[in-house]
Structure formats: C-alpha cells, structure tokens
Amino acid sequence: MEFCDIVVIKVRVVSGTCKGRALRAVPGNTTRPTTDKVKEAIFNMIGPYFDGGMALDLFAGSGGLGIEAVSRGLDKAIFIDRDHKAIQTIRENISTCQLEEKTEVYRNDADRALKALMKREISFDFIFLDPPYKQRQLVSLMEKMDQHMLVHNGSMIVCEHSHEVVLPSSIGGLTQIKHEKYGIIAITIYIKGTEG
C-alpha cells in the first residue's frame, strides 16, 4: 500500500469570503487533509454559514476546517497542532486567505493546549477534532472539553475519524446528533446541551 503515499489531494476553500483559494497540504504523509467533498458535507450539516462565533481547530493539520469556518462567517479560529510542518503550513494558508486578524496559531499537543485554553476561560461555538486515527483520543478529549467549560449550550463538536470507530451516543453533556460515512472516513457531530 506504499503507493498511496504519492497521491496528492488538492484542497481549497469551498465557500464564503475566501472561496476558491488553494490551500497547501502539510508536506509528508503524516497528515491527511480533509477533502473538499467531506468539508462541504460537514459545513452543510453545521452551517452552512455563520453570523459570528469562535472555532477551535485541534490537530489542525493544514488548517482547512478552521479556515473554512472563518471564511463562512465565524469571527475567529484558534489552530493547534504539535507538528512544526503543520504549523508552517497553517500560517501560509492563513496568509493566502488574508485571515491573520481572525486567527491564532499554536504549536502544542492536545492536552497542554486544552489546559492553556482553560486558563484563558475561552468557550467555543465549534470545535473540529481530527486526531491521528491510531490514537483513539476522541472520547477523553470531549470529556475534558465538556467538564472544563470549553463548550457552552449549543456548541458543536465535529469529529473526523475512521469509519471503524463507533463513538457513544452521549459523552457527558454532549449528545450525538449526526453520523455519516464517506468511504473510510466517518464524521460524527455532537451538540452541548439542548435548546430551551
């Protein structure tokens, strides 16, 4: 299966103020960018457009999801990845889209990053989680986010994971509202609390 490594996935901003801008992928094969098709499906489920709000793109890779969210109307996105090549790529993609004023980028691992965000008492409207498929961290990360108020009533968490992973219907105060499969990829979406 080594031949798969040479496949180049071209990614762009699908819609919004930065529509059509080409985004660079992270060099090497440690990061897989979310394809345009899957990205469009995600935003059709949670948007497709926004009137303000704040996003966290954890395990951000090339930053495609957070950039797409800001392009579609969010006020701000914070990008976190522990890989220095990913951080360089995110900065380049943000520059391409001229979104420097609406973004923050940090090189850190997920646990340390969450602790830093807790200290700042930031709460997010949307959180994008796309950890390495081999590290099944999704449930523990969502438990921490829920317990430490990184989400508020109505916040959504979008998880991208292997189609083989089955996530629980609820995690703390988070309830699963959508689950879709796209080939070997699955998208599961949770919402915090209930309306009303």
Secondary structure, DSSP 8 states (H G I E B T S, - for coil): -GGGGG----EE--SSTTTT-EE---SSSS-----HHHHHHHHHHH-S--SS-EEEEET-TT-HHHHHHHHTT-SEEEEEES-HHHHHHHHHHHHHTT-GGGEEEEE--HHHHHHHHHHHT--EEEEEE---TTS--HHHHHHHHHHTTSEEEEEEEEEEEETT----SEETTEEEEEEEEETTEEEEEEEES---
